[in-house]
Amino acid sequence: MNRRSFLKRSTFAAAAFGAPTIVPSTIFGQNAPSNRIEVGFIGIGRQGFNANLPQMMAVPGVQVTTVCDVDSWRMEEAAKAVDAFYATQTGRSSHKSCVKRSDFRELIADKSIDALMISTPDHWHVPMGILAAKAGKHFAMEKPVSLSVAQGRMLADAVKRYGVTARTDSEFRSLRVQNHAVELVRNGHIGKLERIEIFFPSDPTPVGPQPDMPVPSELNYNMWLGPSQVVPYTEKRVHDRLQHKLRPNWMRVSTYAQGMISNWGAHYFDMAQWANNSEHSGPVEVEGHGEFPKSLWNTMINFEVTYRYANGVTMTCAQTPTSKPSIQYFGSDGWLKVSDYPGTLTSSNPGLVVRNSGPGELDFSGALWDKNDFIASIREKREPLEPIEAGHRAISVSQIGLIACQLSEKLRWDAEKERFVDNNYADALIAAPVERTDWAV
């Protein structure tokens, strides 16, 4: 297949899946077998199947060769989708080459796989990422990258130590409406940044007590639990069976995720830190309050958290039963707001909405779409648009906010040492979760 034919079919397939068709010029012509990057997928649930898989397959010069999931039904559906995609690309009536593996360690050990897309529940991110880094595997990882500040630091340090390319898989830096707002703030077009205001979308009503249930035949529940403690299976703890469209239930269980302050915070706090030029640092003070349901779905809801930065910027984030996602930047000369998703940009100065960067100004208009950026960063041996270190710093903002709400205290934060100032009890909560190791047997 020649290059033009390959790109045409890739673009068509991306459109069919609803994937972006932004293709980096830096990897045009890289689709020859000798230059191809082979990618393995770990986790093929809602995000992995519906977003990450079609987007990755649409990147020129990439072939998804292997899929892995502890749910055999999901793994089989993903393998079918991969084979159907490449059958269309090659013009064959059928294409059966996608390998299915139920143990992620087999992908990490497979020398034919160059890179991994990790789209598992959050409690698996750090163990998988560290093992991948040790094995020299490049990886993109769904946000949020960790469940604690200490755990995230372990992951970021492992990436640096082993020299792999690792990308936080948040699309917000690639969304023009989001990076345009950051660009305008960083270039001083609303004056000195003074305040950031963020709203997160509302959560569904927490479910009540759930009965213990037999483990479905398609699910390796022990491996799904992985490093977390053993508890009885119930569907509302894991994900609804035999589908991959609904938001998974584990996202509302604090053992495996941290709720909206983490799920959306991974996006919006990254934008805020980027705009504030503090993406490798963090705030110096935090306080907040929230509700913690006494149910299986027990992640924090209906919260408000306030952060203060050393440069005087104040940031508030809140979730209410009716709130919708947005981020607003207030400066000494005006404001900018990105509302809803993927976002609409408005401003106190309407001319800013269409303003392009001038000479000498920061310009993010050429940012690649997230999967394209990941593959280009591997080829070019550069950092991706949102490296794991930045993803760790963003989710640390969520995590210290959550701790402030748990303690109902104003806390001081040392972003350099990643510790609270003079508060040993709060410090104990930044530690990595207690893990079991029998999953590794």
N, C-alpha and C positions, 0 to 999 in steps of 0.2 A: 504494500500500500504506500502510495506516495504521501508526502507531507500534507499537501492540500486536501487530499481525500481524508486523511486521518483527522485533520482539524475540523473539517466540515462535519464529519460523523460525530466527533466529540461534542461539537457545539449543538448538533441536533439532539444527541442523547441527553446533554445537560438540560436543554429546554424541555425535553419530554419529561424529565424527572423534576422539573421546577428548580434546577440548580442554576447559579449564576454562570455566565458565559465569559467572564473576564479572564483572558488568557495572557500570561506574561510572555513578552517577546523573548525574554532571556532563555526560555526552554523550548522555543520553536525548533523543530527539527531534531528533538531529542528522543523521538519515538522509536528509533532503531533498537532492535533487541539488545545490542551491546551497550546501549546507553539507557535502557529502560530501568526505572526504579520500581522494584517489586515491593508491594505493601501488603501487610497482614492486618486484619481487623480483629480487635479484641473487644467484644461487646457489640451486639447487633440488636439493640432495643429501639425505642422510639427515636432517639437522636441519631444513633448509629445507622439505622436502616433508612430512615426517611431523609436525613440531611447529609451526614458524613459520607455514607457509601456512594450515592450518586455524584456528589461533588468531587470526591477523590477520583472516581473512575473517569470523570470528564477532563481531568488534567492531562494534557499531552505528555507522553513519555512515561506514564504511570500504568502499571497493571496491578490490580488487586488479585492476588493469587490464593489467599487463604483467609478463611473466616473462622472465628472462634466464639463460642458462647456456651454457658453452662445450661442454657435452655435449648434442647436439640431441635425443637420446632422452629425457633427463631434462626438457629444456625442453618437449617435446611432451607428456609425461606430466603435467607441472604444468599446462599450458594446458588439458588435458582435465579435470583435477580442478577448476580454477577455473570453467570453463564449466558443469560438472555441478553445482557448488555453487550458482551463481547461477540455473541453470535450476530447481533445487528451490525456491529462494527466491521466484522470480517466478511459479512455477506453470506455466512453459512446458515443453514437451516437449524443447526444445533451447535452448541459449544459446551463441552463438559470438561472443564479443567480446574475449577475452583476446588481447592482442598478444604476439607472440614476437620477441625480439631477441637476437641472439648477441653483441652488443658492448655492454658495460655503459655505455659513454660515451654511447650513444644514449638511455638512460634518464636519465642525468644532464642531458642537453641538452633533454629533453622537458619543455616548460613545463606540460603538463597533469598531470604527476606531481608531487604535493605532498611525498611522503615515500618513503624507500627502506628495505627490509629487506635487509641485507647478510649473507648466510649462506654465504660463500665459504670456501675454505681460508685458514688464518691469514695466510699470507704476502701475501695480497691485501688484508687489512683496511685497513692504513694508506693505501696509495695511493688506494684507492677512497673512503675516508672523507674524505681531504683534498680530493680533487676534488669530492666531493659538497658539502662545506662551502663551498668556493669558489663553487660554483654556487648557494648558498643553499638547498640541499635538506636537509630534516630527515632523519635516519636513525637506525635502530636497528641495532646491529652485534653479531653473535655474539661471544661471548668465546672466547679471550682477544683483546684488541683490538690487540695488537702482538707483535712478536718481539724487541724490545729496549727498554730504558728510553728511549734517545734517540728512537727511532721513536715510541714512545707519547707522549712529550712533544710531538713535532711534531703529532700528531693532536689531542691535548687543546688545544694552543694554537690550532690552526686552528679548532676548534669555537668557542672563545671569541672569536677574532678576527672570524669571520664571523657570529656570533650565531645559529647554527642550534640547534634542539633535537636532541640526540644522546644516545641511550640505550645503555648497555652491556646487551646482551640476555642477562643471567643471571636466571633465575627465582627464585634463592634469597631475595632480599629480599622477594619476593611470597609465598613459602611461609610460612604462619602458624607452623608449627613452628620454622622458622629465625628469623624475626623476633621471635617470642615469646621465644626464648632470649636474643637480643640485648637485647631490651626489659628482661628481668629482670636481666641483668647490668648494663646501663646505669643501671637504677633502684636498684642497690645491694643486691639481694636475696640475693646470696651474699657480701656484704661487699666488701672491696677485691679487685678482680681481681688475681690473682698469676700465673697460668699458664694457657696454652691448649695443648691437645694435639690434633693432627689426624692422621688416617690417610686415605690415599688407596687406592682399589681397585687390585688387581694388574693387570699388563699381560699380554697374550698373549706367547708365546715368540717372540723375534725371528726373522724369516725369514732364511735364508742368501742367498748370491749368487743373483741373478736374471738370466735371459737378456734381451738386448735383444729387443724385440718390435715388430712393425709397429703403427703408431698406428691405433687403431680409426677406422672411417669416420665415426662420430658425434662424435668428439672433436677439437676445435681445441686440440691439445696445446701449440702455441706460446703461445697465449693463456692456457692453463691455467698454464704455467710463469710467464708474466707477468714480474715483476721479478726472478725468480730465474735462476740460471745455466742455460744450455742443457745438458741431459743426455739420453741415450737414453731412450725410453719403455719402461717395463715396468709391467704392471698393478699389481704390489705397491707401486709408487711413488705411484699415483694413487688410483683406486677400482675396485672390482669392476664389471665392465660390466653394463649392462642391469638394474640393480636400484638401489634407494635405501633399503634397510633395514639393511645391514651398516655397521658403523663403518668409515669410510674408511681406506685404507692410509696416506695421507699424514700421518695423525696420529702415526705412529711414525717419521717421517723428519725429522731436525732442520733440514733446509733449509726446511721448510714449517710445522713445529709444534715444540713443546718437550716433548711427552710429558705424563705425568700431573701433574707438578709445576705445569704450566701449565694443562692442561685442567681438572683439578679444583681447582687452586690459585686459578683465577679465581673460583670459587665460595667456597671455604672461607676463603681469605685475605681476601676481601671481608667475610665474616661476622666474622672475627676482628678486622679493622681497625675495623669498625663497632662491635663490642662494646667494643673498647678505646678508642673515641673518637679514633682515629688515621687515619681514612679519607682525610684530606688530607695525611698525613705518611707515616711508615714507621718501621721499626726503626733502631737505631743500630749494631747488630753482627750478624754472621751467620757461621756456620761449618757445614760439612757434608761428607758423602761420599756417593758413589753409584757405580753401575756404568754404563759406557758401552759397549754392545755394538758389536763391530766387524762390522757387517752393514748391509744396506740400512735395516732398522729400527734406528736407532741412537740414539733418544732415551733419556735417562737412566732407569734402573730401579733398584729395590731401594736406595732412598736414605733418608737421615735428615738433616734440617737443623734447626738451632737458631737462633732469632732472639732478640735482646734489645732491649727498647724503653727509651726514656729514663725512663719512669715506673716501671721495675723489672719490668714484665711480661716473662715468658719464654714463647716459643712454639716448640713442636717440631712438625715434620711428618715423616711417614715413610710409606714404601711397602714392603711385603714381598710375597713370592709368594702369601700367603694373606690379606692385609689387606682390610678392607671400609671403605667411607667412613664417617667419623664426625668430630665435633668436640666437644670437652669443655672447659668453662670451670671453672677452679678458683679459688675466692675464699677469703678469710680465714674465711668462715662457712659454706662448703659448696661444692657443685659442681652443674653442669648439663651434660647430655650429649644431643646429637642424633645418633642412630645410624641408619645406612643411608639410603636415599633412597626417597621424599621426606623421611622422617625420623620417628623416634619420640623424644619428649622424656622423659628421666628425670632425677631429681634426688636429692641426699642428703636433701632436704626434699620429700617427695611433694606437699605442699600447693602448692608453687610451680608445679607442672605445670598446675594449673587456676586459677592466680591471675591476675586481670585487673588492669590498671593502675589506680591510684587518682588522686585529684585532684593535679594538678601533676606527675604522672609522665609520662615518655615513653610513647606508646601507638602501636604500629604495626599494630594490629588492623585498621585500615581501609585497609591498603595494597592497591592495585589489582593485578590480575594483570598480568604484564609488558607484553603488547601493549596492554591497556586503559590502562595507565599511560603508555605512549608516546604514544598518540593523545590522551589527556586532557592531557598536558603540552604538546602542540602547540596544542591548542585554548585552553588556559588560559595559554599563554605563561609556563610555569614550568619549573623543572628536573625531569627525571624522577627516579624513585626511586633509580636508580643512574646518575648522569651519567657521561659518558666520563672525566672527571677521576678519579672514584672507581674506575672500571674500570681506568684506567691505573695508579693507585696500587696497586691490588690485584695486578695482574699484575707490577708492578715487584718486589713481594716475591718472587714466583716467580723472576723473572729474576736477582735478586741472589743468591738461594739456589742457583740453577743455576751461577752463576759461582763461588761459594764451593766447590761440589762439583767443578767443573772444575779449580780451582786447589788444592784440598785445603788451604785456608788459612782462618784466622779473619780476617774483613775488617770494617773499620769503615765505616759508611755515613752520609753526610750527606744526610738526606732533603730538606732545604730546597733544596740545590744539586743534588740527584740525582747525586751523585758519591761514589766511594769516597775515604776519607781517606788520603792519603799512599801511594797504590798506583796508579801510572800504568798498570801492566800490566792490573790489574783494570778500571781506567777504560776502557781500550781496548775491552773486551768489552761495554760498555754502549752502544757506538755503533750506529747504524743499520746493518743488513746492506748489503753492497755490492749495488747493484742494476744491472740492465741496463735500457736505455730503448727498445730496438728494438720492444718490444710496443706502444709508443705510436705507432708509425709508421702 
